[in-house]
C-alpha cells in the first residue's frame, strides 16, 4: 500500500470534484477524486476524532477551544508547492476511507477500487489544516457548508491563538 508523504487539494470545476493529489517517498503520484457527498461524510467522521483541547473541558466550551486549536494550527500553516501529478499517475474515485485515530495522529487509508489503497498519516495540526483547505474548496465550489463545525467555518483569529500559546 503506497504511503503518501505529501499531498495537495484542489477543486476541479469541470469534474465538480476535489482532487487529492499525493506523492509517496519515491516520487510516485496519485490522484484521488473526492465527491461532495463523500466529503460531507468524511468531515462528519473526522471532526469528532480531533483531540479534545483538554479532557476536563465543559461541553459548552468545546467549540471555543476547538476554534483556538484550529487557529493555532493555521498560524503554523506554511506554503509549500503543490503536488504535480505525473501523466501516468493512477486516478480513482474514493469510495471508502478507513480512519484510525491514535492520541498523536490519524491514519487515513483511501480505497478507490482502481488501484491499491493509498495511506497517509496526519498529526493533529496537519489534519486541522487539511480540513481548513477542504472547507475553503467547498466554498469555492459553492457546495453546501452547513454541516461544517463552526470552529472551522469561523475560526478564531490566528493572532489571538498565538497570544494564548504564550
VENNOR-V567236 format. One record per helix or strand. SS is the DSSP state (alpha for helix, beta for strand). FROM is the first residue (numbers start at 1). LEN is the number of residues. If there is no record, write none. Layout:
BEGIN
SS:FROM:LEN + SS:FROM:LEN
END
This chain:
BEGIN
beta:2:11 + beta:17:8 + beta:29:6 + alpha:36:14 + alpha:59:17 + beta:90:4 + beta:96:6 + beta:105:7 + beta:118:6 + alpha:124:17 + alpha:150:4 + alpha:158:8
END
